[in-house]
Amino acid sequence: MGRILLAIRAFFSILFSGNLPDDALAPLGLMRRAAPKPQAPAAAVPRVSDGALQILAILQRDSRLVDFLMEDIAGYTDDQVGAAVRGLHDQAREALGRYVKLEPVIDGVEGTFTKPAVSDASAVKFIGNVPAGKPTGGLLRHKGWRAGKVDLPALNPKQDAAIIAPAEIEIE
């Protein structure tokens, strides 16, 4: 009869409170577990796109590159566009050079015959009348670019990486 009463008490205790009463644990050969320690929140894992968005934000901040690219320049003369591009070019080049060290994929003279020294197929693109199989070489038309070193500042985990440039509201 004791087991039936214990079973009924356990059933209703679990049904209404979600756990067994302390005095019912010992007859069942059970022990209450220690409460799990709260873990510190996991650090936000940066997404692959965060670095690309960060460099875009740097180019916007330092040279207003995104503003220039998003503006419709059809109404401006070539002289006006050229004047705007000169300043933007200098600022964007300086900003990019501050965080990314660019190196040529092939350090050769453009327009001369070159045999690719790199074995990575993604590093060299053959263009023109390309024969079947792997060509041995050809005229170097573009040296290509490789990131030798990327040194971006640490991302602020509280900042939304998708915000390239915040909206600006002037208070008068």
N, C-alpha and C positions, 0 to 999 in steps of 0.2 A: 504494500500500500504506500510505503514511503517513496518508492520510485515513481509511482503514478502522480503523487502530489508534487514531487520534484519536477517531473516532466511538464505538468500543467503550469506550475510557477514559472519554469524556464520559458515555455511557449509564450505565455502572456507578457512576461518581462521583455522578451525579445520583440514581440509584436508591438508593444506600446512604448518601450524606451530604447530599443535597439541594441541592448546588451543584457548579459546575465547579471543577476544580483551577486554581490561578493560572497554571501553565504551559500550560494549554489555552486560555486566553482570547485571547492574542495571535494565535495562528494562525487563530482564528475571527474576528478583527477586533472583539473585544468588550472592554469595560472594566468593572471592578467598580464599582458605584455606592457612593457614600458612605452609611453607615448613617444612616437618618432620625433626626433629633433627637427625643427624647421630648418630647411636648407636655405642658404643664401641664394637669392635669385641669380640664375645663370646670366653670364654676360652676353650681351647681344652679339650674335655671330654675324660678322660682316658678309654681305652678299657680294658675289663677283662683280656685279654692276656698280657697287659703291665706289670703287676706285675710278671707274670711267666717269661717273657723275661728279666725283670730287675734282678731277682734272678739268672737267667742263665748267664747274663752278669757279675754279681758280682762273681759268681763261676769261670767264665773264667778269669776275671781280677785278682783275688786273688790266683787261683790255676791252671789255664790253663786247667780246666776240659774239656772244649769243644775240645781243641786241642788234648788232650789225647784220648777222645772218638772217634774223627774223624780220628785218625791215624790208619793205618793198622799195627797191632802188631804181625801178623803171623810170621814175620821174626826174631823176638826177642826171646831170651831164657826166660824161666820162671823166672830165677834169675834177668834178666834185667827188665822184667815187674814188678816183685815184688819190686825191688829197686825204680822204678819210682812211683809205687803206694803208697809206704810208705810216701814219701814227699807230694804227691798230696793229700792223705787222710788227713794228718794233716792240710794242708792249706785249703782244702775245708771244713773240719769240723769247723775250726776256723771262716771262712767266714760265713758259715751257722748259726753258733751260735751267731754271731754278730747281725744278722737281724731277725732271727726266733727262738722263744723259742719253742722247741719240748717237748711234754709230752707223756707218754705212754697212750694208750686208756684204757688198763686194767693194773693196776700196781700190777702185781702178779708175781709169780715165774714160769718161763716156765717149762713145763713138769709136773705140778701139776694140779689136778682137779679144775676147775674154773667155777663158775656160772656168766654169764655176768650180770653186774649191770646196764649197759646202755640199754636204750630202743630203741635207734636209730638203725634201721636195717642196715644202711650203716656203722656203727661203728664196727660191729662184723660179721665175715664171718665164717660160720661153714664149716669144711672140713672133708673128710673121708666118713664113712658110715652114712650119715645123714638121720634120720627117717623123715617120713612125719610130718608136723606140726613144731612147734618151740621147739627145744631141750632145756632142762633145764641147760645143761652145758656139759663140756668135758675137755680134756687135753689142757692146754694153750700151743700153739706151737709158737705163736708170739704175743708180747704185742700190736703191732700196734703203729702208731704214729698219734698224733694230734698236730696241730699248736696252742699252747696256746696263743702266741702273735706274731704278725708280725709287724716289725718296719722298713720298707724300707725307704730309703731317698726319698724326693720328686722328682718326675720325672721332667726333664727339658722339657717344652713344645716345645722347638725348636729342640729337639733331636729326631731322629727317633728311637722309642723303638725296632724296628726290627733289628737294628744293635747291635749284641751281642758283637762284638769286631771289632774296626775299622782296616782296613788294615794298615800295618806299612811300611813306605818307608824310608830307611836310606839315608841321604844326606852325601856324603863323600867330 
